[in-house]
């Protein structure tokens, strides 16, 4: 089965057809909610170096439900998703198994992986602040600054219920408690220039249009916009903003979310999957990951794409993602309680 054709094929196969991907010598099967093309260069290089063929099954929605339904007969070796909340769901549902590899522990910082080895992050996107180059002089801000009354009517953001934002809110709950976070969220709502919605690139678009002066977005969208990958119009959006790598008021670092991977509980090709995990933690693979997605590599010292490097040196908030994840439900409830998206 060729990787290039699998993305199309996988979107058509039904759950009952999954066992067709069986344990085979020299193969490894990845179930992913990410477009397989995003990591295809990395997988091709792995196959070139090891001879192990990678079969990628794209599951846009309900990946955890699918693996649970397949049970012990699941052909999945590795589960690859965006957002650490999805990785934690795999663990909560008993769909993973621990991996203890020195190479992985050395490459992936402790706050970006499960303490029991149930999942590992392999790339990051920082939750940053976009500001107008023309109308805002600030070059440094905290997340708390978004609630400052001086920004009244000048802030744009996507839905508060989006995982990128519930993660940020959850991090603030973990640091400052629910009362302080609720006050902050009410302050941000009071500063909104428009109803929360759209995507992070729409925030940059609206800053260019003068609808708002300040917004919240992910770092990798800046690379997508400024590279011209989304066309000349989006390039103009990206060039209209200055990107600030904010911290919380404690000054410890910028909040990040991740793309990560877990070993499936019933992985039929476990040794091949371990080989792929080790490869993904290598300098070579981390560089390929960064180049293909405009994301930050997790391995300290691994090179960053030049467009992302221009944003400045990323200092990651040290709070473990698992600690933040424990507050995601509370963050979601808080968004509704304050009517943030209304």
Number of C-alpha atoms within 10 A of each C-alpha: 11 10 18 13 11 16 18 13 14 17 12 11 13 9 12 10 9 18 13 9 17 17 18 13 10 14 21 28 25 23 26 21 17 16 15 23 14 13 17 18 15 21 24 16 15 19 15 11 10 14 12 20 21 22 24 29 26 23 21 14 10 10 19 19 12 17 24 17 13 17 12 13 15 23 24 31 26 26 27 26 22 20 19 26 20 20 28 20 13 25 20 10 12 13 21 25 17 16 18 11 12 9 13 23 16 12 23 19 16 17 17 25 25 21 14 10 18 22 27 30 31 27 25 26 24 23 24 25 23 27 27 23 17 13 13 12 10 11 12 12 16 19 23 17 18 24 21 14 13 10 19 17 18 22 28 30 29 22 20 24 20 12 19 21 21 24 29 20 28 26 27 25 21 18 17 14 12 18 10 12 21 19 13 20 23 17 19 25 27 18 22 22 20 18 15 19 16 12 17 22 21 18 29 34 21 22 27 21 13 13 17 26 25 27 26 25 25 22 25 21 22 27 23 20 21 21 17 14 11 12 12 13 12 22 19 16 21 26 17 21 25 20 25 21 24 24 22 19 15 10 11 14 18 20 26 26 22 25 20 21 26 29 26 29 24 20 25 22 21 20 14 22 24 19 14 21 21 16 21 23 24 17 17 14 22 26 21 22 25 24 20 15 19 24 26 28 29 23 20 13 10 16 17 19 19 12 15 22 14 11 16 10 9 16 16 17 19 15 17 16 25 17 14 21 20 17 19 22 12 15 27 19 13 22 22 13 11 14 13 19 16 11
